[in-house]
Amino acid sequence: MKNKKSQNSWAYQKGNEPDTIKKFLSNFSLRVRQSQFEIFLKLLKPKETDKVADVGVSSVEELPDTNFFERNYPYPEKLTAVSIDDPLDFQKKYPKIKFVQIQAGKRLPFKNNAFEIVVSWATLEHVGGKDNQEFFLRELFRIGKKVFITTPYRGCLYEPHSGLLFAHWLPEKWFRKICDLLGKKFWSSGENLRCLWKKEVKEILPESKKTKILIYKMFGIIPSHLLIIKN
């Protein structure tokens, strides 16, 4: 996890898009998260007594989809928000939710299976390169008895951070060069953005009876996200 001000808010720093486009994309993302939240409730069936951690929250809420889970989870008293961000603004807005500040790339300060459920919404693609992503995934699986992770799917036609079509299908160095040439320098760095194929996740966390890697389809048609689930 890289030491930036905010992980989830990165998704809309976006290479110079106008604010109207940012808000449109965020509202669209909100609809997707609502659908994914319903899948989470159906598959993991959280109970009022379950201790739950959300790893990758943002202290800055500039857009509608930011901290969607915190606004909608029905048992905030049992929820722990985890982030590299400063806790002050977050705790003012969500006084019922415990906040734990972490250091980027470091072991999470929780015991094995400390939580009944661990979630992480669109953060995996921002934690750094391949080794960082593997470490992040293994940490989430270590601290959670059940896990629900979402991340944009590299096989989607559209890459939502750079705003490019198909370019992310190319070898990574080509995609980063294109971002650089188009002035999207933030997204040209693998430290800030690295979307994954399903096979890459399977190499880290092989599928089993408890571990599933699903391709989420927007409108039931367009593959857009990976759902990584331990249940």
GUTIBA-402124 format. One record per atom (N, C-alpha, C): residue number from 0; residue in one letter; chain; atom name; x, y negated, z. Coordinates in steps of 0.02 Angstrom, whole numbers, plus 50000, padded with zeros to 5 digits. Layout:
<sites>
setor; dofi; numi; pamar; east; north; up
NUM; A; A; CA; X; Y; Z
...
</sites>
This chain:
<sites>
setor; dofi; numi; pamar; east; north; up
0; M; A; N; 50042; 50059; 50000
0; M; A; CA; 50000; 50000; 50000
0; M; A; C; 50044; 49938; 50000
1; K; A; N; 50036; 49897; 49952
1; K; A; CA; 50079; 49838; 49945
1; K; A; C; 50057; 49782; 49992
2; N; A; N; 50106; 49742; 50013
2; N; A; CA; 50093; 49691; 50063
2; N; A; C; 50068; 49627; 50030
3; K; A; N; 50008; 49630; 50003
3; K; A; CA; 49975; 49571; 49975
3; K; A; C; 49922; 49547; 50023
4; K; A; N; 49895; 49487; 50010
4; K; A; CA; 49846; 49459; 50056
4; K; A; C; 49784; 49502; 50059
5; S; A; N; 49762; 49529; 50003
5; S; A; CA; 49702; 49569; 50002
5; S; A; C; 49706; 49621; 49948
6; Q; A; N; 49683; 49682; 49964
6; Q; A; CA; 49685; 49735; 49914
6; Q; A; C; 49625; 49732; 49868
7; N; A; N; 49565; 49737; 49897
7; N; A; CA; 49506; 49741; 49854
7; N; A; C; 49494; 49676; 49817
8; S; A; N; 49513; 49619; 49845
8; S; A; CA; 49502; 49556; 49810
8; S; A; C; 49549; 49549; 49750
9; W; A; N; 49600; 49590; 49744
9; W; A; CA; 49644; 49588; 49685
9; W; A; C; 49604; 49597; 49621
10; A; A; N; 49552; 49638; 49625
10; A; A; CA; 49517; 49657; 49565
10; A; A; C; 49487; 49597; 49528
11; Y; A; N; 49482; 49541; 49563
11; Y; A; CA; 49455; 49482; 49529
11; Y; A; C; 49501; 49422; 49533
12; Q; A; N; 49566; 49434; 49539
12; Q; A; CA; 49615; 49381; 49526
12; Q; A; C; 49624; 49375; 49451
13; K; A; N; 49619; 49428; 49415
13; K; A; CA; 49607; 49438; 49344
13; K; A; C; 49634; 49390; 49294
14; G; A; N; 49695; 49388; 49283
14; G; A; CA; 49720; 49357; 49222
14; G; A; C; 49680; 49301; 49192
15; N; A; N; 49662; 49251; 49230
15; N; A; CA; 49635; 49188; 49204
15; N; A; C; 49564; 49190; 49177
16; E; A; N; 49523; 49240; 49194
16; E; A; CA; 49454; 49239; 49172
16; E; A; C; 49416; 49182; 49206
17; P; A; N; 49368; 49151; 49172
17; P; A; CA; 49326; 49099; 49203
17; P; A; C; 49287; 49128; 49262
18; D; A; N; 49268; 49085; 49309
18; D; A; CA; 49231; 49107; 49368
18; D; A; C; 49165; 49141; 49349
19; T; A; N; 49132; 49117; 49297
19; T; A; CA; 49069; 49147; 49277
19; T; A; C; 49078; 49220; 49257
20; I; A; N; 49133; 49236; 49223
20; I; A; CA; 49147; 49305; 49203
20; I; A; C; 49164; 49346; 49265
21; K; A; N; 49202; 49318; 49311
21; K; A; CA; 49219; 49354; 49372
21; K; A; C; 49156; 49374; 49410
22; K; A; N; 49110; 49326; 49416
22; K; A; CA; 49048; 49339; 49453
22; K; A; C; 49005; 49391; 49417
23; F; A; N; 49003; 49387; 49350
23; F; A; CA; 48964; 49436; 49313
23; F; A; C; 48992; 49506; 49324
24; L; A; N; 49057; 49513; 49319
24; L; A; CA; 49089; 49578; 49329
24; L; A; C; 49079; 49603; 49400
25; S; A; N; 49082; 49558; 49448
25; S; A; CA; 49073; 49577; 49517
25; S; A; C; 49001; 49601; 49530
26; N; A; N; 48952; 49568; 49501
26; N; A; CA; 48883; 49590; 49508
26; N; A; C; 48872; 49658; 49475
27; F; A; N; 48905; 49669; 49419
27; F; A; CA; 48901; 49734; 49386
27; F; A; C; 48933; 49787; 49430
28; S; A; N; 48991; 49770; 49458
28; S; A; CA; 49025; 49816; 49504
28; S; A; C; 48982; 49832; 49565
29; L; A; N; 48945; 49783; 49588
29; L; A; CA; 48900; 49793; 49645
29; L; A; C; 48849; 49846; 49631
30; R; A; N; 48820; 49845; 49571
30; R; A; CA; 48771; 49896; 49552
30; R; A; C; 48802; 49966; 49552
31; V; A; N; 48864; 49970; 49527
31; V; A; CA; 48899; 50034; 49525
31; V; A; C; 48912; 50058; 49597
32; R; A; N; 48933; 50013; 49640
32; R; A; CA; 48946; 50033; 49710
32; R; A; C; 48883; 50056; 49746
33; Q; A; N; 48827; 50024; 49730
33; Q; A; CA; 48764; 50046; 49760
33; Q; A; C; 48749; 50118; 49740
34; S; A; N; 48760; 50134; 49677
34; S; A; CA; 48749; 50202; 49653
34; S; A; C; 48798; 50251; 49687
35; Q; A; N; 48860; 50230; 49693
35; Q; A; CA; 48910; 50274; 49724
35; Q; A; C; 48896; 50282; 49799
36; F; A; N; 48870; 50230; 49830
36; F; A; CA; 48851; 50233; 49901
36; F; A; C; 48796; 50285; 49912
37; E; A; N; 48749; 50288; 49866
37; E; A; CA; 48697; 50339; 49870
37; E; A; C; 48725; 50409; 49865
38; I; A; N; 48775; 50418; 49822
38; I; A; CA; 48809; 50482; 49816
38; I; A; C; 48845; 50499; 49881
39; F; A; N; 48878; 50450; 49910
39; F; A; CA; 48911; 50459; 49975
39; F; A; C; 48862; 50483; 50028
40; L; A; N; 48805; 50450; 50034
40; L; A; CA; 48755; 50468; 50085
40; L; A; C; 48729; 50539; 50073
41; K; A; N; 48719; 50556; 50010
41; K; A; CA; 48691; 50622; 49994
41; K; A; C; 48741; 50678; 50008
42; L; A; N; 48804; 50667; 49991
42; L; A; CA; 48854; 50721; 49997
42; L; A; C; 48883; 50727; 50067
43; L; A; N; 48898; 50670; 50099
43; L; A; CA; 48932; 50673; 50163
43; L; A; C; 48885; 50669; 50223
44; K; A; N; 48824; 50646; 50212
44; K; A; CA; 48771; 50646; 50263
44; K; A; C; 48796; 50619; 50331
45; P; A; N; 48818; 50556; 50333
45; P; A; CA; 48844; 50528; 50396
45; P; A; C; 48790; 50526; 50450
46; K; A; N; 48811; 50541; 50511
46; K; A; CA; 48766; 50539; 50569
46; K; A; C; 48782; 50477; 50611
47; E; A; N; 48735; 50458; 50652
47; E; A; CA; 48743; 50398; 50693
47; E; A; C; 48803; 50404; 50740
48; T; A; N; 48821; 50465; 50760
48; T; A; CA; 48876; 50475; 50807
48; T; A; C; 48944; 50482; 50772
49; D; A; N; 48946; 50484; 50706
49; D; A; CA; 49009; 50495; 50671
49; D; A; C; 49054; 50433; 50674
50; K; A; N; 49117; 50445; 50689
50; K; A; CA; 49167; 50391; 50684
50; K; A; C; 49189; 50387; 50611
51; V; A; N; 49185; 50327; 50583
51; V; A; CA; 49199; 50317; 50511
51; V; A; C; 49251; 50262; 50503
52; A; A; N; 49299; 50273; 50457
52; A; A; CA; 49349; 50222; 50441
52; A; A; C; 49343; 50204; 50367
53; D; A; N; 49347; 50139; 50352
53; D; A; CA; 49349; 50114; 50284
53; D; A; C; 49419; 50084; 50274
54; V; A; N; 49460; 50116; 50233
54; V; A; CA; 49529; 50094; 50223
54; V; A; C; 49534; 50053; 50159
55; G; A; N; 49551; 49988; 50167
55; G; A; CA; 49558; 49944; 50110
55; G; A; C; 49507; 49889; 50106
56; V; A; N; 49483; 49866; 50164
56; V; A; CA; 49434; 49811; 50163
56; V; A; C; 49470; 49745; 50150
57; S; A; N; 49431; 49693; 50135
57; S; A; CA; 49459; 49627; 50121
57; S; A; C; 49436; 49576; 50172
58; S; A; N; 49480; 49532; 50192
58; S; A; CA; 49460; 49478; 50238
58; S; A; C; 49429; 49420; 50201
59; V; A; N; 49435; 49419; 50134
59; V; A; CA; 49408; 49364; 50093
59; V; A; C; 49350; 49390; 50052
60; E; A; N; 49291; 49362; 50063
60; E; A; CA; 49231; 49383; 50026
60; E; A; C; 49211; 49328; 49978
61; E; A; N; 49240; 49329; 49919
61; E; A; CA; 49224; 49279; 49869
61; E; A; C; 49173; 49303; 49819
62; L; A; N; 49163; 49369; 49816
62; L; A; CA; 49121; 49398; 49764
62; L; A; C; 49072; 49449; 49793
63; P; A; N; 49016; 49462; 49758
63; P; A; CA; 48962; 49502; 49786
63; P; A; C; 48980; 49573; 49805
64; D; A; N; 49029; 49604; 49771
64; D; A; CA; 49043; 49674; 49785
64; D; A; C; 49094; 49684; 49840
65; T; A; N; 49125; 49630; 49864
65; T; A; CA; 49176; 49636; 49916
65; T; A; C; 49145; 49660; 49982
66; N; A; N; 49177; 49710; 50013
66; N; A; CA; 49154; 49738; 50077
66; N; A; C; 49081; 49761; 50074
67; F; A; N; 49063; 49789; 50017
67; F; A; CA; 48995; 49815; 50009
67; F; A; C; 48978; 49866; 50063
68; F; A; N; 49024; 49909; 50079
68; F; A; CA; 49012; 49962; 50128
68; F; A; C; 48997; 49933; 50196
69; E; A; N; 49034; 49883; 50217
69; E; A; CA; 49024; 49852; 50283
69; E; A; C; 48955; 49820; 50288
70; R; A; N; 48931; 49793; 50233
70; R; A; CA; 48865; 49761; 50235
70; R; A; C; 48808; 49811; 50234
71; N; A; N; 48821; 49872; 50214
71; N; A; CA; 48767; 49920; 50203
71; N; A; C; 48770; 49982; 50247
72; Y; A; N; 48827; 49996; 50278
72; Y; A; CA; 48830; 50056; 50320
72; Y; A; C; 48784; 50048; 50380
73; P; A; N; 48741; 50097; 50393
73; P; A; CA; 48688; 50086; 50444
73; P; A; C; 48711; 50088; 50517
74; Y; A; N; 48774; 50111; 50529
74; Y; A; CA; 48797; 50117; 50599
74; Y; A; C; 48863; 50079; 50608
75; P; A; N; 48861; 50013; 50606
75; P; A; CA; 48923; 49973; 50609
75; P; A; C; 48962; 49983; 50674
76; E; A; N; 48929; 50000; 50728
76; E; A; CA; 48964; 50008; 50792
76; E; A; C; 49013; 50067; 50790
77; K; A; N; 49003; 50113; 50744
77; K; A; CA; 49047; 50172; 50739
77; K; A; C; 49097; 50164; 50681
78; L; A; N; 49099; 50105; 50652
78; L; A; CA; 49141; 50094; 50593
78; L; A; C; 49205; 50058; 50612
79; T; A; N; 49262; 50082; 50584
79; T; A; CA; 49327; 50049; 50592
79; T; A; C; 49350; 50025; 50523
80; A; A; N; 49361; 49961; 50516
80; A; A; CA; 49386; 49932; 50453
80; A; A; C; 49462; 49929; 50457
81; V; A; N; 49495; 49952; 50404
81; V; A; CA; 49568; 49957; 50403
81; V; A; C; 49595; 49917; 50344
82; S; A; N; 49645; 49874; 50356
82; S; A; CA; 49670; 49831; 50302
82; S; A; C; 49738; 49802; 50320
83; I; A; N; 49774; 49781; 50267
83; I; A; CA; 49836; 49743; 50277
83; I; A; C; 49821; 49670; 50291
84; D; A; N; 49759; 49650; 50283
84; D; A; CA; 49739; 49580; 50292
84; D; A; C; 49739; 49559; 50365
85; D; A; N; 49737; 49494; 50376
85; D; A; CA; 49729; 49466; 50442
85; D; A; C; 49657; 49478; 50465
86; P; A; N; 49646; 49498; 50527
86; P; A; CA; 49579; 49517; 50549
86; P; A; C; 49532; 49460; 50566
87; L; A; N; 49557; 49399; 50574
87; L; A; CA; 49518; 49345; 50603
87; L; A; C; 49452; 49332; 50567
88; D; A; N; 49456; 49318; 50502
88; D; A; CA; 49395; 49302; 50464
88; D; A; C; 49347; 49361; 50461
89; F; A; N; 49375; 49421; 50452
89; F; A; CA; 49333; 49480; 50448
89; F; A; C; 49295; 49491; 50514
90; Q; A; N; 49328; 49485; 50570
90; Q; A; CA; 49295; 49499; 50634
90; Q; A; C; 49243; 49446; 50652
91; K; A; N; 49252; 49385; 50626
91; K; A; CA; 49201; 49334; 50637
91; K; A; C; 49136; 49353; 50601
92; K; A; N; 49143; 49382; 50542
92; K; A; CA; 49084; 49400; 50502
92; K; A; C; 49053; 49466; 50524
93; Y; A; N; 49096; 49512; 50548
93; Y; A; CA; 49072; 49579; 50566
93; Y; A; C; 49092; 49595; 50638
94; P; A; N; 49062; 49563; 50687
94; P; A; CA; 49084; 49571; 50756
94; P; A; C; 49072; 49642; 50784
95; K; A; N; 49027; 49680; 50754
95; K; A; CA; 49013; 49747; 50779
95; K; A; C; 49062; 49799; 50754
96; I; A; N; 49102; 49780; 50704
96; I; A; CA; 49148; 49827; 50672
96; I; A; C; 49218; 49818; 50700
97; K; A; N; 49249; 49872; 50720
97; K; A; CA; 49319; 49870; 50744
97; K; A; C; 49365; 49860; 50684
98; F; A; N; 49417; 49820; 50693
98; F; A; CA; 49465; 49806; 50639
98; F; A; C; 49535; 49828; 50661
99; V; A; N; 49569; 49865; 50617
99; V; A; CA; 49638; 49885; 50630
99; V; A; C; 49681; 49861; 50572
100; Q; A; N; 49729; 49819; 50587
100; Q; A; CA; 49775; 49794; 50536
100; Q; A; C; 49834; 49842; 50529
101; I; A; N; 49852; 49857; 50467
101; I; A; CA; 49905; 49905; 50453
101; I; A; C; 49960; 49872; 50412
102; Q; A; N; 50016; 49907; 50406
102; Q; A; CA; 50071; 49884; 50364
102; Q; A; C; 50071; 49923; 50299
103; A; A; N; 50086; 49889; 50245
103; A; A; CA; 50086; 49920; 50179
103; A; A; C; 50138; 49976; 50176
104; G; A; N; 50115; 50033; 50150
104; G; A; CA; 50161; 50089; 50139
104; G; A; C; 50180; 50128; 50201
105; K; A; N; 50152; 50111; 50259
105; K; A; CA; 50169; 50145; 50321
105; K; A; C; 50115; 50196; 50340
106; R; A; N; 50135; 50243; 50381
106; R; A; CA; 50089; 50293; 50406
106; R; A; C; 50032; 50259; 50443
107; L; A; N; 49971; 50281; 50431
107; L; A; CA; 49913; 50251; 50464
107; L; A; C; 49914; 50267; 50538
108; P; A; N; 49897; 50219; 50581
108; P; A; CA; 49905; 50226; 50653
108; P; A; C; 49848; 50266; 50686
109; F; A; N; 49834; 50324; 50659
109; F; A; CA; 49780; 50366; 50685
109; F; A; C; 49804; 50439; 50687
110; K; A; N; 49776; 50476; 50733
110; K; A; CA; 49792; 50548; 50739
110; K; A; C; 49760; 50587; 50682
111; N; A; N; 49783; 50647; 50672
111; N; A; CA; 49752; 50692; 50623
111; N; A; C; 49678; 50702; 50640
112; N; A; N; 49636; 50698; 50589
112; N; A; CA; 49563; 50708; 50598
112; N; A; C; 49533; 50661; 50650
113; A; A; N; 49559; 50599; 50653
113; A; A; CA; 49534; 50551; 50702
113; A; A; C; 49463; 50529; 50687
114; F; A; N; 49442; 50535; 50624
114; F; A; CA; 49376; 50512; 50603
114; F; A; C; 49336; 50569; 50572
115; E; A; N; 49270; 50568; 50585
115; E; A; CA; 49228; 50617; 50550
115; E; A; C; 49228; 50603; 50475
116; I; A; N; 49229; 50538; 50457
116; I; A; CA; 49227; 50520; 50386
116; I; A; C; 49275; 50462; 50374
117; V; A; N; 49313; 50466; 50319
117; V; A; CA; 49355; 50410; 50296
117; V; A; C; 49334; 50393; 50225
118; V; A; N; 49323; 50329; 50212
118; V; A; CA; 49306; 50305; 50145
118; V; A; C; 49358; 50255; 50122
119; S; A; N; 49364; 50248; 50056
119; S; A; CA; 49407; 50196; 50027
119; S; A; C; 49378; 50179; 49959
120; W; A; N; 49361; 50115; 49950
120; W; A; CA; 49326; 50093; 49890
120; W; A; C; 49373; 50052; 49846
121; A; A; N; 49391; 50080; 49788
121; A; A; CA; 49430; 50043; 49738
121; A; A; C; 49493; 50011; 49767
122; T; A; N; 49531; 50050; 49803
122; T; A; CA; 49594; 50027; 49831
122; T; A; C; 49654; 50068; 49806
123; L; A; N; 49643; 50131; 49792
123; L; A; CA; 49697; 50176; 49771
123; L; A; C; 49736; 50149; 49712
124; E; A; N; 49703; 50117; 49665
124; E; A; CA; 49736; 50092; 49604
124; E; A; C; 49782; 50033; 49619
125; H; A; N; 49779; 50005; 49680
125; H; A; CA; 49818; 49946; 49697
125; H; A; C; 49874; 49957; 49747
126; V; A; N; 49886; 50019; 49768
126; V; A; CA; 49933; 50030; 49823
126; V; A; C; 50005; 50037; 49799
127; G; A; N; 50016; 50039; 49733
127; G; A; CA; 50084; 50044; 49707
127; G; A; C; 50091; 50101; 49658
128; G; A; N; 50152; 50125; 49648
128; G; A; CA; 50166; 50177; 49599
128; G; A; C; 50144; 50246; 49621
129; K; A; N; 50166; 50296; 49584
129; K; A; CA; 50144; 50365; 49595
129; K; A; C; 50158; 50389; 49666
130; D; A; N; 50217; 50376; 49691
130; D; A; CA; 50234; 50399; 49759
130; D; A; C; 50190; 50365; 49811
131; N; A; N; 50178; 50301; 49803
131; N; A; CA; 50135; 50265; 49851
131; N; A; C; 50064; 50292; 49849
132; Q; A; N; 50039; 50307; 49789
132; Q; A; CA; 49971; 50333; 49783
132; Q; A; C; 49966; 50402; 49815
133; E; A; N; 50016; 50443; 49805
133; E; A; CA; 50015; 50510; 49837
133; E; A; C; 50015; 50503; 49912
134; F; A; N; 50058; 50459; 49939
134; F; A; CA; 50061; 50449; 50011
134; F; A; C; 49995; 50424; 50038
135; F; A; N; 49964; 50376; 50004
135; F; A; CA; 49901; 50347; 50025
135; F; A; C; 49846; 50401; 50027
136; L; A; N; 49841; 50441; 49975
136; L; A; CA; 49791; 50494; 49973
136; L; A; C; 49801; 50544; 50029
137; R; A; N; 49862; 50565; 50039
137; R; A; CA; 49875; 50615; 50092
137; R; A; C; 49861; 50587; 50161
138; E; A; N; 49873; 50522; 50171
138; E; A; CA; 49857; 50491; 50235
138; E; A; C; 49781; 50490; 50247
139; L; A; N; 49743; 50474; 50195
139; L; A; CA; 49670; 50474; 50204
139; L; A; C; 49644; 50544; 50219
140; F; A; N; 49672; 50593; 50186
140; F; A; CA; 49651; 50662; 50199
140; F; A; C; 49675; 50686; 50267
141; R; A; N; 49730; 50658; 50291
141; R; A; CA; 49755; 50678; 50357
141; R; A; C; 49710; 50653; 50414
142; I; A; N; 49687; 50590; 50408
142; I; A; CA; 49650; 50561; 50465
142; I; A; C; 49575; 50574; 50463
143; G; A; N; 49550; 50599; 50406
143; G; A; CA; 49478; 50609; 50399
143; G; A; C; 49459; 50682; 50392
144; K; A; N; 49410; 50704; 50432
144; K; A; CA; 49383; 50771; 50423
144; K; A; C; 49345; 50776; 50356
145; K; A; N; 49310; 50721; 50339
145; K; A; CA; 49279; 50714; 50274
145; K; A; C; 49306; 50650; 50242
146; V; A; N; 49309; 50649; 50176
146; V; A; CA; 49338; 50591; 50141
146; V; A; C; 49298; 50576; 50078
147; F; A; N; 49290; 50510; 50065
147; F; A; CA; 49256; 50488; 50004
147; F; A; C; 49295; 50429; 49976
148; I; A; N; 49327; 50438; 49918
148; I; A; CA; 49370; 50387; 49887
148; I; A; C; 49344; 50372; 49817
149; T; A; N; 49342; 50309; 49799
149; T; A; CA; 49326; 50290; 49731
149; T; A; C; 49385; 50252; 49701
150; T; A; N; 49396; 50261; 49636
150; T; A; CA; 49448; 50224; 49601
150; T; A; C; 49431; 50224; 49527
151; P; A; N; 49445; 50170; 49491
151; P; A; CA; 49430; 50168; 49419
151; P; A; C; 49464; 50226; 49382
152; Y; A; N; 49429; 50253; 49334
152; Y; A; CA; 49453; 50310; 49295
152; Y; A; C; 49490; 50285; 49233
153; R; A; N; 49550; 50311; 49224
153; R; A; CA; 49590; 50288; 49166
153; R; A; C; 49557; 50308; 49100
154; G; A; N; 49514; 50356; 49101
154; G; A; CA; 49481; 50378; 49040
154; G; A; C; 49422; 50334; 49020
155; C; A; N; 49406; 50283; 49061
155; C; A; CA; 49352; 50237; 49043
155; C; A; C; 49372; 50195; 48983
156; L; A; N; 49324; 50177; 48941
156; L; A; CA; 49339; 50135; 48882
156; L; A; C; 49367; 50067; 48901
157; Y; A; N; 49344; 50042; 48959
157; Y; A; CA; 49359; 49973; 48979
157; Y; A; C; 49399; 49974; 49043
158; E; A; N; 49454; 49935; 49045
158; E; A; CA; 49493; 49929; 49107
158; E; A; C; 49471; 49864; 49140
159; P; A; N; 49438; 49867; 49199
159; P; A; CA; 49404; 49807; 49226
159; P; A; C; 49450; 49754; 49254
160; H; A; N; 49512; 49770; 49270
160; H; A; CA; 49557; 49719; 49299
160; H; A; C; 49587; 49676; 49245
161; S; A; N; 49616; 49708; 49194
161; S; A; CA; 49647; 49671; 49139
161; S; A; C; 49595; 49645; 49090
162; G; A; N; 49535; 49676; 49089
162; G; A; CA; 49484; 49657; 49041
162; G; A; C; 49496; 49684; 48971
163; L; A; N; 49539; 49735; 48965
163; L; A; CA; 49557; 49761; 48900
163; L; A; C; 49520; 49826; 48884
164; L; A; N; 49507; 49836; 48820
164; L; A; CA; 49477; 49898; 48796
164; L; A; C; 49532; 49944; 48769
165; F; A; N; 49531; 50007; 48791
165; F; A; CA; 49572; 50061; 48764
165; F; A; C; 49647; 50055; 48779
166; A; A; N; 49673; 49995; 48792
166; A; A; CA; 49745; 49986; 48799
166; A; A; C; 49774; 50028; 48856
167; H; A; N; 49735; 50040; 48908
167; H; A; CA; 49759; 50078; 48965
167; H; A; C; 49764; 50153; 48950
168; W; A; N; 49739; 50174; 48891
168; W; A; CA; 49748; 50244; 48870
168; W; A; C; 49819; 50256; 48844
169; L; A; N; 49852; 50203; 48825
169; L; A; CA; 49920; 50208; 48799
169; L; A; C; 49969; 50226; 48855
170; P; A; N; 50030; 50247; 48838
170; P; A; CA; 50080; 50257; 48890
170; P; A; C; 50085; 50195; 48934
171; E; A; N; 50098; 50205; 48998
171; E; A; CA; 50096; 50150; 49046
171; E; A; C; 50140; 50091; 49025
172; K; A; N; 50199; 50106; 49001
172; K; A; CA; 50245; 50050; 48984
172; K; A; C; 50217; 50009; 48926
173; W; A; N; 50179; 50041; 48880
173; W; A; CA; 50148; 50003; 48826
173; W; A; C; 50092; 49959; 48852
174; F; A; N; 50050; 49987; 48895
174; F; A; CA; 49995; 49948; 48925
174; F; A; C; 50023; 49888; 48962
175; R; A; N; 50075; 49897; 49001
175; R; A; CA; 50103; 49843; 49040
175; R; A; C; 50134; 49789; 48995
176; K; A; N; 50163; 49811; 48939
176; K; A; CA; 50191; 49763; 48892
176; K; A; C; 50136; 49721; 48861
177; I; A; N; 50080; 49752; 48844
177; I; A; CA; 50023; 49716; 48815
177; I; A; C; 49996; 49665; 48865
178; C; A; N; 49989; 49686; 48928
178; C; A; CA; 49966; 49639; 48981
178; C; A; C; 50013; 49580; 48986
179; D; A; N; 50077; 49594; 48984
179; D; A; CA; 50128; 49542; 48990
179; D; A; C; 50122; 49493; 48932
180; L; A; N; 50115; 49519; 48871
180; L; A; CA; 50111; 49477; 48811
180; L; A; C; 50048; 49433; 48811
181; L; A; N; 49994; 49459; 48843
181; L; A; CA; 49932; 49422; 48845
181; L; A; C; 49927; 49375; 48905
182; G; A; N; 49981; 49370; 48943
182; G; A; CA; 49982; 49326; 49000
182; G; A; C; 49950; 49354; 49063
183; K; A; N; 49936; 49419; 49062
183; K; A; CA; 49906; 49452; 49121
183; K; A; C; 49962; 49483; 49161
184; K; A; N; 50008; 49441; 49185
184; K; A; CA; 50070; 49466; 49214
184; K; A; C; 50059; 49504; 49280
185; F; A; N; 50008; 49484; 49318
185; F; A; CA; 49995; 49520; 49381
185; F; A; C; 49980; 49593; 49367
186; W; A; N; 49940; 49605; 49315
186; W; A; CA; 49920; 49674; 49299
186; W; A; C; 49973; 49711; 49259
187; S; A; N; 50025; 49677; 49238
187; S; A; CA; 50078; 49711; 49201
187; S; A; C; 50125; 49748; 49247
188; S; A; N; 50117; 49739; 49312
188; S; A; CA; 50159; 49773; 49361
188; S; A; C; 50124; 49835; 49388
189; G; A; N; 50161; 49891; 49389
189; G; A; CA; 50134; 49953; 49417
189; G; A; C; 50125; 49948; 49492
190; E; A; N; 50155; 49898; 49524
190; E; A; CA; 50145; 49888; 49596
190; E; A; C; 50077; 49860; 49611
191; N; A; N; 50044; 49829; 49562
191; N; A; CA; 49979; 49798; 49572
191; N; A; C; 49921; 49837; 49543
192; L; A; N; 49934; 49877; 49492
192; L; A; CA; 49880; 49914; 49459
192; L; A; C; 49907; 49978; 49428
193; R; A; N; 49877; 50034; 49447
193; R; A; CA; 49893; 50098; 49415
193; R; A; C; 49831; 50142; 49419
194; C; A; N; 49793; 50142; 49365
194; C; A; CA; 49733; 50185; 49361
194; C; A; C; 49755; 50257; 49345
195; L; A; N; 49712; 50304; 49364
195; L; A; CA; 49731; 50374; 49362
195; L; A; C; 49686; 50416; 49317
196; W; A; N; 49716; 50467; 49286
196; W; A; CA; 49679; 50521; 49255
196; W; A; C; 49660; 50572; 49309
197; K; A; N; 49609; 50611; 49296
197; K; A; CA; 49588; 50662; 49344
197; K; A; C; 49644; 50712; 49357
198; K; A; N; 49680; 50730; 49305
198; K; A; CA; 49733; 50781; 49313
198; K; A; C; 49788; 50756; 49359
199; E; A; N; 49800; 50690; 49361
199; E; A; CA; 49851; 50663; 49406
199; E; A; C; 49831; 50671; 49479
200; V; A; N; 49767; 50662; 49494
200; V; A; CA; 49743; 50671; 49562
200; V; A; C; 49747; 50745; 49581
201; K; A; N; 49729; 50788; 49534
201; K; A; CA; 49730; 50860; 49547
201; K; A; C; 49800; 50886; 49562
202; E; A; N; 49851; 50853; 49534
202; E; A; CA; 49920; 50873; 49549
202; E; A; C; 49938; 50858; 49622
203; I; A; N; 49906; 50807; 49650
203; I; A; CA; 49919; 50789; 49720
203; I; A; C; 49874; 50829; 49766
204; L; A; N; 49810; 50833; 49749
204; L; A; CA; 49760; 50866; 49790
204; L; A; C; 49722; 50917; 49748
205; P; A; N; 49748; 50977; 49742
205; P; A; CA; 49714; 51028; 49701
205; P; A; C; 49642; 51038; 49725
206; E; A; N; 49597; 51047; 49677
206; E; A; CA; 49526; 51058; 49695
206; E; A; C; 49518; 51124; 49731
207; S; A; N; 49471; 51125; 49778
207; S; A; CA; 49456; 51185; 49817
207; S; A; C; 49383; 51182; 49838
208; K; A; N; 49363; 51227; 49882
208; K; A; CA; 49295; 51225; 49907
208; K; A; C; 49280; 51160; 49944
209; K; A; N; 49332; 51132; 49976
209; K; A; CA; 49322; 51071; 50015
209; K; A; C; 49341; 51008; 49978
210; T; A; N; 49384; 51013; 49929
210; T; A; CA; 49409; 50955; 49893
210; T; A; C; 49384; 50954; 49822
211; K; A; N; 49348; 50901; 49804
211; K; A; CA; 49321; 50894; 49737
211; K; A; C; 49343; 50827; 49706
212; I; A; N; 49358; 50829; 49642
212; I; A; CA; 49374; 50768; 49605
212; I; A; C; 49324; 50762; 49549
213; L; A; N; 49278; 50715; 49556
213; L; A; CA; 49223; 50707; 49509
213; L; A; C; 49232; 50645; 49466
214; I; A; N; 49207; 50648; 49405
214; I; A; CA; 49206; 50589; 49362
214; I; A; C; 49136; 50558; 49366
215; Y; A; N; 49134; 50498; 49394
215; Y; A; CA; 49070; 50462; 49399
215; Y; A; C; 49055; 50428; 49333
216; K; A; N; 48992; 50433; 49311
216; K; A; CA; 48971; 50403; 49248
216; K; A; C; 48920; 50348; 49259
217; M; A; N; 48937; 50288; 49237
217; M; A; CA; 48889; 50233; 49240
217; M; A; C; 48829; 50248; 49196
218; F; A; N; 48770; 50236; 49224
218; F; A; CA; 48707; 50249; 49188
218; F; A; C; 48702; 50322; 49168
219; G; A; N; 48741; 50365; 49200
219; G; A; CA; 48741; 50436; 49183
219; G; A; C; 48774; 50452; 49117
220; I; A; N; 48808; 50402; 49086
220; I; A; CA; 48835; 50412; 49019
220; I; A; C; 48910; 50396; 49015
221; I; A; N; 48930; 50338; 49041
221; I; A; CA; 48998; 50312; 49029
221; I; A; C; 49044; 50330; 49088
222; P; A; N; 49094; 50372; 49076
222; P; A; CA; 49142; 50389; 49130
222; P; A; C; 49179; 50326; 49152
223; S; A; N; 49174; 50309; 49217
223; S; A; CA; 49203; 50246; 49239
223; S; A; C; 49247; 50252; 49302
224; H; A; N; 49233; 50301; 49345
224; H; A; CA; 49270; 50306; 49408
224; H; A; C; 49284; 50379; 49424
225; L; A; N; 49336; 50388; 49464
225; L; A; CA; 49348; 50453; 49496
225; L; A; C; 49320; 50449; 49567
226; L; A; N; 49286; 50501; 49587
226; L; A; CA; 49265; 50510; 49657
226; L; A; C; 49306; 50568; 49686
227; I; A; N; 49344; 50554; 49737
227; I; A; CA; 49387; 50604; 49768
227; I; A; C; 49356; 50620; 49836
228; I; A; N; 49335; 50682; 49846
228; I; A; CA; 49293; 50699; 49902
228; I; A; C; 49320; 50759; 49939
229; K; A; N; 49324; 50753; 50005
229; K; A; CA; 49335; 50811; 50049
229; K; A; C; 49273; 50817; 50093
230; N; A; N; 49242; 50875; 50091
230; N; A; CA; 49178; 50882; 50126
230; N; A; C; 49174; 50951; 50158
</sites>
